[in-house]
Every structure is written in C-alpha cells, then in structure tokens.
Amino acid sequence: MIATFGALQKAEFLALLVGALKASVPGFTPSPMDPPPLPFQLADPARFGEHLADAGLTDVVVYTITEEMIHASADRFWDVVTSSHPIAVQMTRDLTDEQRTEAKQVLDGIFRERSGGAPDVVVHTEMNIGIGTV
C-alpha cells in the first residue's frame, strides 16, 4: 500500500496557507502549479495505478479518499504544514517574523470563522491510496 496526494485543488491545507500569505504578505506570489509540483504528480488515480503496475505490482487498485486533519489552532496548523510539506516550506522560508505573525493572524481569523468558536478546525485533503501485490 502507498498513499499520494490527490488533486491539487482539493488540498485544502495548501489553499488555506496560500490565502493567508496572499492576505498578509504584500506581493506574495505562490509557487507555480503547472505542471503540478512533485507531491501532486500522481494525483490522477489512473496514472498512479499505471506507475504501480509498471513497478511490478499486480492486482492494483487505487482508492480516492478525503483525509480530515483536525487542528486545534491556527498556530498548530502553521507548525505542522510549514515543517512537513515541501511546498509550504518553500513558500514560507524567507518570511520575516512580522510576516509570519501576520499570516498566522489571518489563519486564526479563518479558523475561528470556520469553527464557529469550536476549539478544533477540520481541514480536508484528497488522497489516493494504491494497493497492489508483489
């Protein structure tokens, strides 16, 4: 079994981060998304399945699911996303402390609005799960 990201436009964590950066960093331009960045190059389930078969797996099946990640706060979301995803790392590595603070404040507002005051926010991301036999 192996998992990959699904469609780029269904990676809500990335959309939230880009939205916060656009709102808080003057002149921010996100990384180009065409062609899709490496983590999203197997987003098409058929292509993903072909790669698994080409690698020698048989009985290949690819399922597309929506992963729900629960974040207790905008700060926690920021820490997880900007330390674990290469696109987020690239987009945020040159920010000043002030820009980081402003982006987190924008995210905090988005999170409070989405949660209706609840402590946690659910962020959705499409994933492909590939299963095959060696």
DSSP file (Angstrom, degrees, kcal/mol; ACC not computed):
  #  RESIDUE AA STRUCTURE BP1 BP2  ACC     N-H-->O    O-->H-N    N-H-->O    O-->H-N    TCO  KAPPA ALPHA  PHI   PSI    X-CA   Y-CA   Z-CA
    1    1 A M              0   0    0      0, 0.0     2,-0.3     0, 0.0   130,-0.2   0.000 360.0 360.0 360.0 140.5    0.0    0.0    0.0
    2    2 A I  E     -A  130   0A   0    128,-2.3   128,-3.5     2,-0.0     2,-0.4  -0.993 360.0-147.7-145.2 146.1    1.2    3.5   -0.8
    3    3 A A  E     +A  129   0A   0     -2,-0.3     2,-0.3   126,-0.2   126,-0.2  -0.909  16.3 174.3-118.2 144.0   -0.5    6.9   -0.5
    4    4 A T  E     -A  128   0A   0    124,-2.5   124,-3.1    -2,-0.4     2,-0.1  -0.916  39.5 -88.6-135.7 164.6   -0.2   10.0   -2.6
    5    5 A F  E     -A  127   0A   0     34,-0.8   122,-0.3    -2,-0.3    37,-0.1  -0.448  39.1-144.1 -69.1 149.4   -1.9   13.4   -2.7
    6    6 A G        -     0   0    0    120,-3.1    37,-0.2     1,-0.3    38,-0.1   0.196  59.8 -12.0 -87.1-145.3   -5.0   13.6   -4.8
    7    7 A A    >   -     0   0    0     36,-0.3     3,-1.8     1,-0.1   119,-0.3  -0.278  59.1-134.6 -60.9 134.1   -6.0   16.7   -6.8
    8    8 A L  G >  S+     0   0    0      1,-0.3     3,-1.8    32,-0.2     6,-0.1   0.886 106.1  57.4 -55.1 -43.0   -4.0   19.8   -6.0
    9    9 A Q  G 3  S+     0   0    0      1,-0.3    -1,-0.3     5,-0.1    -2,-0.1   0.574 103.0  56.0 -69.7  -6.6   -7.2   21.9   -6.0
   10   10 A K  G <  S+     0   0    0     -3,-1.8   116,-1.6   116,-0.1     2,-1.0   0.099  77.2 102.3-109.7  20.6   -8.5   19.6   -3.3
   11   11 A A  B X>  +B  125   0A   0     -3,-1.8     4,-1.7   114,-0.2     3,-1.0  -0.764  48.7 179.5-100.6  83.7   -5.6   20.1   -0.9
   12   12 A E  H 3> S+     0   0    0    112,-1.8     4,-2.7    -2,-1.0     5,-0.2   0.813  73.8  63.4 -60.5 -33.0   -7.3   22.5    1.5
   13   13 A F  H 3> S+     0   0    0    111,-0.4     4,-1.8     1,-0.2    -1,-0.3   0.890 106.3  45.5 -58.9 -38.1   -4.2   22.9    3.7
   14   14 A L  H <> S+     0   0    0     -3,-1.0     4,-2.8     2,-0.2     5,-0.2   0.898 111.2  51.4 -72.8 -41.4   -2.4   24.5    0.8
   15   15 A A  H  X S+     0   0    0     -4,-1.7     4,-2.4     2,-0.2    -2,-0.2   0.900 110.7  49.5 -62.4 -40.7   -5.3   26.7   -0.2
   16   16 A L  H  X S+     0   0    0     -4,-2.7     4,-2.2     2,-0.2    -1,-0.2   0.926 112.9  46.4 -63.8 -44.5   -5.6   28.0    3.4
   17   17 A L  H  X S+     0   0    0     -4,-1.8     4,-2.3    -5,-0.2    -2,-0.2   0.938 113.8  47.2 -64.5 -47.4   -1.8   28.7    3.6
   18   18 A V  H  X S+     0   0    0     -4,-2.8     4,-2.7     1,-0.2     5,-0.2   0.910 111.6  52.0 -61.6 -42.6   -1.7   30.5    0.2
   19   19 A G  H  X S+     0   0    0     -4,-2.4     4,-1.9    -5,-0.2    -1,-0.2   0.910 110.7  47.3 -60.3 -43.4   -4.8   32.5    1.1
   20   20 A A  H  X S+     0   0    0     -4,-2.2     4,-1.2     2,-0.2    -1,-0.2   0.894 113.4  48.2 -66.1 -39.7   -3.2   33.7    4.4
   21   21 A L  H  X S+     0   0    0     -4,-2.3     4,-2.5     2,-0.2     7,-0.3   0.900 110.5  50.7 -68.7 -40.4    0.1   34.5    2.7
   22   22 A K  H  < S+     0   0    0     -4,-2.7    -1,-0.2     1,-0.2     6,-0.2   0.883 113.3  47.0 -62.4 -37.5   -1.7   36.5   -0.1
   23   23 A A  H  < S+     0   0    0     -4,-1.9    -1,-0.2    -5,-0.2    -2,-0.2   0.723 124.4  29.4 -76.8 -21.8   -3.6   38.4    2.5
   24   24 A S  H  < S+     0   0    0     -4,-1.2    -2,-0.2    -3,-0.2    -3,-0.2   0.627 108.0  64.5-117.6 -16.1   -0.7   39.2    4.7
   25   25 A V  S >< S-     0   0    0     -4,-2.5     3,-2.2    -5,-0.2    -1,-0.2  -0.914  80.2-129.4-116.8 107.3    2.5   39.4    2.6
   26   26 A P  T 3  S+     0   0    0      0, 0.0    -3,-0.1     0, 0.0    -4,-0.0  -0.280  91.8   7.6 -55.6 131.1    2.5   42.3    0.0
   27   27 A G  T 3  S+     0   0    0      1,-0.2     2,-0.1    -5,-0.2    -5,-0.1   0.567  86.2 165.5  76.4   8.6    3.4   41.0   -3.4
   28   28 A F    <   -     0   0    0     -3,-2.2    -1,-0.2    -7,-0.3    -3,-0.0  -0.382  14.4-172.4 -61.9 130.7    3.3   37.3   -2.4
   29   29 A T        -     0   0    0     -2,-0.1    -1,-0.0    62,-0.1   -11,-0.0  -0.990  19.0-131.1-124.0 120.6    3.2   35.1   -5.4
   30   30 A P        -     0   0    0      0, 0.0     3,-0.1     0, 0.0   -12,-0.0  -0.221  37.1 -84.3 -66.7 161.2    2.6   31.3   -4.8
   31   31 A S        -     0   0    0      1,-0.1    60,-0.0    56,-0.1    56,-0.0  -0.286  57.8 -89.4 -58.8 147.5    4.8   28.7   -6.4
   32   32 A P        -     0   0    0      0, 0.0    -1,-0.1     0, 0.0    -3,-0.0  -0.346  35.4-165.8 -60.3 142.4    3.8   27.8  -10.0
   33   33 A M        +     0   0    0      1,-0.2   -25,-0.1     3,-0.1    -2,-0.1   0.259  50.8 108.8-115.6   8.9    1.4   24.9  -10.0
   34   34 A D  S    S+     0   0    0      1,-0.2    -1,-0.2     2,-0.1     0, 0.0  -0.934  85.3  28.1-133.5 111.4    1.6   24.0  -13.7
   35   35 A P  S    S-     0   0    0      0, 0.0    -1,-0.2     0, 0.0     3,-0.1   0.554 119.5-106.5 -69.8 162.5    3.0   21.4  -14.1
   36   36 A P        -     0   0    0      0, 0.0    -2,-0.1     0, 0.0    -3,-0.1  -0.244  39.3 -99.3 -57.8 144.3    1.9   20.2  -10.6
   37   37 A P    >   -     0   0    0      0, 0.0     3,-2.6     0, 0.0     4,-0.3  -0.235  43.2 -94.9 -60.6 157.7    4.6   20.2   -8.0
   38   38 A L  G >  S+     0   0    0      1,-0.3     3,-1.8     2,-0.2     4,-0.3   0.824 121.9  59.7 -46.4 -46.3    6.2   16.8   -7.4
   39   39 A P  G 3  S+     0   0    0      0, 0.0   -34,-0.8     0, 0.0    -1,-0.3   0.693 112.5  41.4 -61.8 -13.4    4.0   15.8   -4.4
   40   40 A F  G X  S+     0   0    0     -3,-2.6     3,-1.4     1,-0.1    -2,-0.2   0.269  81.6 101.9-113.7  10.3    0.9   16.1   -6.7
   41   41 A Q  T <  S+     0   0    0     -3,-1.8     3,-0.2    -4,-0.3    -1,-0.1   0.619  85.0  47.3 -76.0 -10.5    2.2   14.5   -9.8
   42   42 A L  T 3  S+     0   0    0     -4,-0.3    -1,-0.3    -3,-0.2     6,-0.2  -0.041  75.0 118.0-113.4  31.0    0.4   11.2   -9.2
   43   43 A A    <   +     0   0    0     -3,-1.4   -36,-0.3   -37,-0.2    -1,-0.1   0.804  53.5  84.4 -67.0 -30.2   -2.9   12.9   -8.3
   44   44 A D  S  > S-     0   0    0     -3,-0.2     4,-2.6    -4,-0.2     5,-0.2  -0.651  75.2-148.3 -75.7 117.0   -4.6   11.2  -11.2
   45   45 A P  H  > S+     0   0    0      0, 0.0     4,-2.5     0, 0.0    -1,-0.2   0.851  95.7  52.9 -56.8 -36.7   -5.7    7.7   -9.9
   46   46 A A  H  > S+     0   0    0      2,-0.2     4,-2.2     1,-0.2     5,-0.1   0.927 111.4  45.5 -65.4 -43.7   -5.3    6.1  -13.3
   47   47 A R  H  > S+     0   0    0      2,-0.2     4,-2.2     1,-0.2    -1,-0.2   0.908 112.0  52.0 -65.5 -41.1   -1.8    7.4  -13.7
   48   48 A F  H  X S+     0   0    0     -4,-2.6     4,-2.0     1,-0.2    -2,-0.2   0.929 110.0  49.2 -59.4 -46.2   -0.9    6.4  -10.2
   49   49 A G  H  X S+     0   0    0     -4,-2.5     4,-2.4     1,-0.2    -1,-0.2   0.882 108.4  53.5 -61.8 -39.2   -2.2    2.9  -10.9
   50   50 A E  H  X S+     0   0    0     -4,-2.2     4,-2.8     1,-0.2    -1,-0.2   0.904 107.9  50.6 -62.7 -40.9   -0.2    2.7  -14.1
   51   51 A H  H  X S+     0   0    0     -4,-2.2     4,-1.3     2,-0.2    -1,-0.2   0.893 109.8  50.1 -64.5 -38.7    3.0    3.6  -12.1
   52   52 A L  H  <>S+     0   0    0     -4,-2.0     5,-2.0     2,-0.2    -2,-0.2   0.921 112.8  46.4 -65.4 -42.2    2.3    0.9   -9.6
   53   53 A A  H ><5S+     0   0    0     -4,-2.4     3,-1.8     1,-0.2    -2,-0.2   0.904 109.7  54.1 -65.4 -41.3    1.8   -1.7  -12.3
   54   54 A D  H 3<5S+     0   0    0     -4,-2.8    -1,-0.2     1,-0.3    -2,-0.2   0.781 101.8  60.0 -62.7 -26.2    4.9   -0.5  -14.1
   55   55 A A  T 3<5S-     0   0    0     -4,-1.3    -1,-0.3    -5,-0.2    -2,-0.2   0.480 129.2 -97.0 -80.8  -2.1    6.8   -1.1  -10.8
   56   56 A G  T < 5S+     0   0    0     -3,-1.8     2,-0.2     1,-0.3    -3,-0.2   0.486  77.5 139.2 103.6   3.5    5.8   -4.8  -11.0
   57   57 A L      < -     0   0    0     -5,-2.0    -1,-0.3    75,-0.1     2,-0.2  -0.549  33.2-159.3 -80.7 148.0    2.7   -4.8   -8.8
   58   58 A T  E     +C  133   0A   0     75,-2.6    75,-2.8    -2,-0.2     3,-0.1  -0.725  68.3  33.8-117.3 171.2   -0.3   -6.9   -9.8
   59   59 A D  E    S-     0   0A   0     -2,-0.2     2,-0.2    73,-0.2    -1,-0.2   0.881  82.2-173.4  50.8  42.4   -4.0   -6.6   -8.8
   60   60 A V  E     +     0   0A   0     -3,-0.2     2,-0.4    72,-0.1    72,-0.2  -0.485  12.1 175.5 -74.1 132.9   -3.5   -2.9   -8.5
   61   61 A V  E     -C  131   0A   0     70,-2.5    70,-3.0    -2,-0.2     2,-0.5  -0.998  13.0-160.2-134.4 136.7   -6.5   -0.9   -7.0
   62   62 A V  E     -C  130   0A   0     -2,-0.4     2,-0.4    68,-0.2    68,-0.2  -0.980   6.4-168.2-121.0 124.1   -6.4    2.9   -6.3
   63   63 A Y  E     -C  129   0A   0     66,-2.8    66,-3.3    -2,-0.5     2,-0.5  -0.873  11.1-147.0-106.7 141.3   -9.0    4.4   -3.9
   64   64 A T  E     +C  128   0A   0     -2,-0.4     2,-0.3    64,-0.2    64,-0.2  -0.947  26.6 169.4-108.8 126.1   -9.5    8.1   -3.6
   65   65 A I  E     -C  127   0A   0     62,-2.8    62,-2.9    -2,-0.5     2,-0.6  -0.825  35.4-121.1-127.3 166.1  -10.4    9.3   -0.1
   66   66 A T  E     -C  126   0A   0     -2,-0.3     2,-0.3    60,-0.2    60,-0.2  -0.952  28.1-149.4-110.7 114.2  -10.8   12.7    1.6
   67   67 A E  E     -C  125   0A   0     58,-3.2    58,-2.1    -2,-0.6     2,-0.6  -0.623   4.7-151.4 -81.6 137.3   -8.5   12.9    4.6
   68   68 A E  E     -C  124   0A   0     -2,-0.3     2,-0.5    56,-0.2    56,-0.2  -0.954   9.8-169.7-112.5 119.1   -9.6   15.0    7.5
   69   69 A M  E     -C  123   0A   0     54,-2.9    54,-2.8    -2,-0.6     2,-0.5  -0.932  12.1-147.2-107.8 128.4   -6.9   16.6    9.7
   70   70 A I  E     -C  122   0A   0     -2,-0.5     2,-0.5    52,-0.2    52,-0.2  -0.830  13.0-168.1 -97.9 126.9   -8.1   18.2   12.9
   71   71 A H  E     -C  121   0A   0     50,-2.9    50,-2.5    -2,-0.5     3,-0.1  -0.963  16.9-154.7-118.0 129.5   -6.1   21.2   14.0
   72   72 A A  S    S-     0   0    0     -2,-0.5     2,-0.3    48,-0.2    -1,-0.1   0.704  77.4  -4.1 -74.1 -20.7   -6.5   22.7   17.5
   73   73 A S     >  -     0   0    0     48,-0.1     4,-2.3     1,-0.1    -1,-0.1  -0.986  69.4-104.5-163.3 165.4   -5.4   26.1   16.4
   74   74 A A  H  > S+     0   0    0     -2,-0.3     4,-2.8     2,-0.2     5,-0.2   0.874 120.9  55.0 -64.7 -37.0   -4.0   28.2   13.5
   75   75 A D  H  > S+     0   0    0      2,-0.2     4,-2.6     1,-0.2    -1,-0.2   0.919 108.6  47.1 -61.7 -43.5   -0.6   28.1   15.2
   76   76 A R  H  > S+     0   0    0      2,-0.2     4,-2.5     1,-0.2     5,-0.2   0.921 112.1  50.3 -65.0 -43.5   -0.7   24.3   15.3
   77   77 A F  H  X S+     0   0    0     -4,-2.3     4,-2.9     2,-0.2     5,-0.3   0.949 111.1  49.3 -56.6 -50.5   -1.8   24.2   11.7
   78   78 A W  H  X S+     0   0    0     -4,-2.8     4,-2.8     1,-0.2     5,-0.2   0.932 111.6  48.8 -55.8 -49.2    1.1   26.5   10.7
   79   79 A D  H  X S+     0   0    0     -4,-2.6     4,-0.7     1,-0.2    -1,-0.2   0.918 115.3  43.5 -60.2 -44.8    3.7   24.5   12.6
   80   80 A V  H >X S+     0   0    0     -4,-2.5     4,-0.9    -5,-0.2     3,-0.5   0.955 119.2  40.9 -66.2 -50.5    2.5   21.2   11.1
   81   81 A V  H 3X S+     0   0    0     -4,-2.9     4,-1.7     1,-0.2     3,-0.5   0.912 115.7  47.9 -69.0 -43.6    2.2   22.4    7.5
   82   82 A T  H 3< S+     0   0    0     -4,-2.8    -1,-0.2    -5,-0.3    -2,-0.2   0.552 117.5  42.5 -79.7  -4.7    5.3   24.6    7.3
   83   83 A S  H << S+     0   0    0     -4,-0.7    -1,-0.2    -3,-0.5    -2,-0.2   0.523 121.6  35.7-110.6  -8.5    7.5   21.9    8.8
   84   84 A S  H  < S+     0   0    0     -4,-0.9    -2,-0.2    -3,-0.5    -3,-0.2   0.598 101.1  67.6-122.7 -13.8    6.2   18.9    6.9
   85   85 A H     X  -     0   0    0     -4,-1.7     4,-2.5    -5,-0.2     5,-0.2  -0.942  64.8-146.4-117.5 124.5    5.3   19.8    3.4
   86   86 A P  H  > S+     0   0    0      0, 0.0     4,-2.2     0, 0.0     5,-0.1   0.817  99.2  52.0 -59.4 -33.8    8.0   20.9    0.9
   87   87 A I  H  > S+     0   0    0      2,-0.2     4,-2.3     1,-0.2     5,-0.2   0.934 112.0  46.0 -67.7 -44.2    5.7   23.4   -0.9
   88   88 A A  H  > S+     0   0    0     -7,-0.2     4,-1.6     2,-0.2    -1,-0.2   0.894 111.3  52.7 -64.6 -39.8    4.8   25.1    2.3
   89   89 A V  H  X S+     0   0    0     -4,-2.5     4,-1.6    -8,-0.2     3,-0.3   0.934 110.7  47.7 -60.0 -46.0    8.4   25.1    3.4
   90   90 A Q  H  < S+     0   0    0     -4,-2.2     4,-0.4     1,-0.2    -2,-0.2   0.904 112.3  48.9 -62.7 -42.3    9.4   26.8    0.1
   91   91 A M  H  < S+     0   0    0     -4,-2.3    -1,-0.2     1,-0.2    -2,-0.2   0.760 121.7  32.8 -70.8 -24.4    6.7   29.4    0.3
   92   92 A T  H >< S+     0   0    0     -4,-1.6     3,-1.5    -3,-0.3    -1,-0.2   0.531  88.5  92.8-111.7  -7.4    7.4   30.4    3.9
   93   93 A R  T 3< S+     0   0    0     -4,-1.6    -1,-0.1     1,-0.3    -2,-0.1   0.789  91.3  43.8 -64.1 -28.5   11.2   30.0    4.4
   94   94 A D  T 3  S+     0   0    0     -4,-0.4    -1,-0.3    -3,-0.1     2,-0.1   0.291  85.3 121.7-100.6  10.6   12.0   33.6    3.5
   95   95 A L    <   -     0   0    0     -3,-1.5     2,-0.1     1,-0.1    -3,-0.1  -0.413  61.9-123.0 -71.6 147.3    9.3   35.3    5.5
   96   96 A T     >  -     0   0    0      1,-0.1     4,-2.3    -2,-0.1     5,-0.2  -0.399  29.1-105.8 -77.6 166.5   10.2   37.8    8.2
   97   97 A D  H  > S+     0   0    0      1,-0.2     4,-2.4     2,-0.2     5,-0.2   0.893 123.4  53.1 -59.8 -39.1    9.0   37.2   11.7
   98   98 A E  H  > S+     0   0    0      1,-0.2     4,-2.5     2,-0.2    -1,-0.2   0.910 108.4  48.7 -63.7 -42.8    6.4   40.0   11.2
   99   99 A Q  H  > S+     0   0    0      2,-0.2     4,-2.6     1,-0.2    -1,-0.2   0.885 110.8  50.9 -65.3 -38.5    5.1   38.4    8.0
  100  100 A R  H  X S+     0   0    0     -4,-2.3     4,-2.5     2,-0.2    -2,-0.2   0.937 110.9  48.9 -62.0 -46.0    4.8   35.0    9.8
  101  101 A T  H  X S+     0   0    0     -4,-2.4     4,-2.0     1,-0.2    -2,-0.2   0.919 112.4  47.7 -60.6 -44.9    2.9   36.6   12.7
  102  102 A E  H  X S+     0   0    0     -4,-2.5     4,-2.2     2,-0.2    -1,-0.2   0.910 111.2  50.3 -64.3 -42.7    0.5   38.4   10.2
  103  103 A A  H  X S+     0   0    0     -4,-2.6     4,-2.4     1,-0.2    -1,-0.2   0.901 110.4  50.3 -63.4 -40.1   -0.1   35.2    8.2
  104  104 A K  H  X S+     0   0    0     -4,-2.5     4,-2.6     2,-0.2    -1,-0.2   0.872 108.3  53.0 -65.1 -36.3   -0.9   33.3   11.4
  105  105 A Q  H  X S+     0   0    0     -4,-2.0     4,-2.0     2,-0.2    -2,-0.2   0.903 108.9  49.2 -65.9 -40.4   -3.3   36.0   12.5
  106  106 A V  H  X S+     0   0    0     -4,-2.2     4,-2.3     2,-0.2    -2,-0.2   0.943 112.6  47.9 -61.8 -47.3   -5.1   35.7    9.1
  107  107 A L  H  X S+     0   0    0     -4,-2.4     4,-3.1     1,-0.2    -2,-0.2   0.898 107.9  55.6 -59.9 -40.8   -5.3   32.0    9.6
  108  108 A D  H  X S+     0   0    0     -4,-2.6     4,-2.6     1,-0.2    -1,-0.2   0.913 108.4  48.0 -59.8 -42.6   -6.6   32.4   13.1
  109  109 A G  H  X S+     0   0    0     -4,-2.0     4,-2.2     2,-0.2    -1,-0.2   0.916 112.7  48.2 -63.2 -43.4   -9.4   34.5   11.8
  110  110 A I  H  X S+     0   0    0     -4,-2.3     4,-2.5     1,-0.2    -2,-0.2   0.922 113.1  48.3 -61.5 -44.6  -10.2   32.0    9.1
  111  111 A F  H  X S+     0   0    0     -4,-3.1     4,-2.5     2,-0.2     6,-0.2   0.914 110.8  49.4 -65.5 -43.4  -10.1   29.2   11.7
  112  112 A R  H  X>S+     0   0    0     -4,-2.6     5,-1.1    -5,-0.2     4,-1.0   0.903 113.1  48.0 -63.5 -39.5  -12.4   31.0   14.2
  113  113 A E  H  <5S+     0   0    0     -4,-2.2     3,-0.4    -5,-0.2    -2,-0.2   0.930 114.2  46.0 -65.6 -44.8  -14.9   31.7   11.4
  114  114 A R  H  <5S+     0   0    0     -4,-2.5    -2,-0.2     1,-0.2    -1,-0.2   0.869 114.8  46.1 -66.1 -37.4  -14.9   28.2   10.1
  115  115 A S  H ><5S-     0   0    0     -4,-2.5     3,-1.4    -5,-0.2    -1,-0.2   0.625  98.1-133.6 -84.4 -12.2  -15.2   26.6   13.5
  116  116 A G  T 3<5S-     0   0    0     -4,-1.0    -3,-0.2    -3,-0.4    -4,-0.1   0.818  77.4 -47.4  63.1  28.2  -17.9   28.8   14.8
  117  117 A G  T 3 <S+     0   0    0     -5,-1.1    -1,-0.3     1,-0.3    -4,-0.1   0.345 104.9 137.2  93.6  -6.3  -16.0   29.2   18.0
  118  118 A A    <   -     0   0    0     -3,-1.4    -1,-0.3    -6,-0.2    -3,-0.1  -0.345  63.0-118.5 -69.6 157.6  -15.3   25.5   18.5
  119  119 A P  S    S+     0   0    0      0, 0.0     2,-0.3     0, 0.0    -1,-0.1   0.769  89.2  53.4 -71.8 -24.9  -11.8   24.6   19.6
  120  120 A D        -     0   0    0     -5,-0.1     2,-0.4    -8,-0.0   -48,-0.2  -0.811  61.9-155.1-117.0 152.4  -10.8   22.5   16.5
  121  121 A V  E     - C   0  71A   0    -50,-2.5   -50,-2.9    -2,-0.3     2,-0.5  -0.985  13.9-141.6-122.8 135.0  -10.9   23.0   12.7
  122  122 A V  E     - C   0  70A   0     -2,-0.4     2,-0.5   -52,-0.2   -52,-0.2  -0.841  14.6-166.2 -97.7 129.0  -11.1   20.2   10.2
  123  123 A V  E     - C   0  69A   0    -54,-2.8   -54,-2.9    -2,-0.5     2,-0.3  -0.966  10.5-146.5-117.4 129.1   -9.0   20.6    7.1
  124  124 A H  E     + C   0  68A   0     -2,-0.5  -112,-1.8   -56,-0.2  -111,-0.4  -0.736  18.6 175.0-101.0 142.3   -9.7   18.3    4.1
  125  125 A T  E     -BC  11  67A   0    -58,-2.1   -58,-3.2    -2,-0.3     2,-0.3  -0.975  29.1-125.2-144.6 130.5   -7.2   16.9    1.6
  126  126 A E  E     - C   0  66A   0   -116,-1.6  -120,-3.1  -119,-0.3     2,-0.3  -0.563  32.7-175.4 -74.9 136.0   -7.8   14.4   -1.2
  127  127 A M  E     -AC   5  65A   0    -62,-2.9   -62,-2.8  -122,-0.3     2,-0.5  -0.957  19.7-142.4-130.8 148.6   -5.6   11.4   -1.1
  128  128 A N  E     -AC   4  64A   0   -124,-3.1  -124,-2.5    -2,-0.3     2,-0.6  -0.955  12.1-159.7-110.2 131.4   -5.1    8.4   -3.3
  129  129 A I  E     -AC   3  63A   0    -66,-3.3   -66,-2.8    -2,-0.5     2,-0.5  -0.951   8.0-162.8-111.6 116.8   -4.4    5.0   -1.7
  130  130 A G  E     -AC   2  62A   0   -128,-3.5  -128,-2.3    -2,-0.6     2,-0.4  -0.865   7.3-175.5-103.9 131.8   -2.8    2.5   -4.0
  131  131 A I  E     + C   0  61A   0    -70,-3.0   -70,-2.5    -2,-0.5     2,-0.3  -0.981  13.6 150.4-126.9 136.5   -2.8   -1.2   -3.2
  132  132 A G  E     -     0   0A   0     -2,-0.4     2,-0.4   -72,-0.2   -73,-0.2  -0.961  38.2-112.0-155.6 171.3   -1.1   -4.0   -5.1
  133  133 A T  E       C   0  58A   0    -75,-2.8   -75,-2.6    -2,-0.3   -73,-0.1  -0.898 360.0 360.0-112.7 138.3    0.5   -7.4   -4.8
  134  134 A V              0   0    0     -2,-0.4    -1,-0.1   -77,-0.2   -77,-0.0   0.438 360.0 360.0 -86.4 360.0    4.2   -8.1   -5.3
